[in-house]
Amino acid sequence: MDISHPIPPEQSLIEYPCRFPIKVMGAHVEGFASAIAQVATQFEPDFDAGTMEHRPSKGGNYLGLTISVHVTSREQLDELYRTLTTHPMVKIVL
């Protein structure tokens, strides 16, 4: 996501507000899912951690999570991505 050249709102394929799915991968360790749920709650106070999809890797070393967060603007979505990508437990955000 290149935030240095933002897409004009009229060219965005995303209509806000919306529920936006985000895939987050990290080491399959205690506390990873709850840490990601806590980040999601910062952006959607009513976020339900029970709605997260969990997918462990074949070897069991990594855990993929899908969170669906209600976002109201491109700025909010960009900030959510920044927060997730800079989290120390996160390896990849898609």
PyMOL commands that set and color helices and strands:
alter all, ss='L'
color gray80, all
select helices_A, chain A and resi 9-11+32-43+49-51+74-85
alter helices_A, ss='H'
color red, helices_A
select strands_A, chain A and resi 18-27+53-56+62-71+90-93
alter strands_A, ss='S'
color yellow, strands_A
deselect
rebuild
show_as cartoon
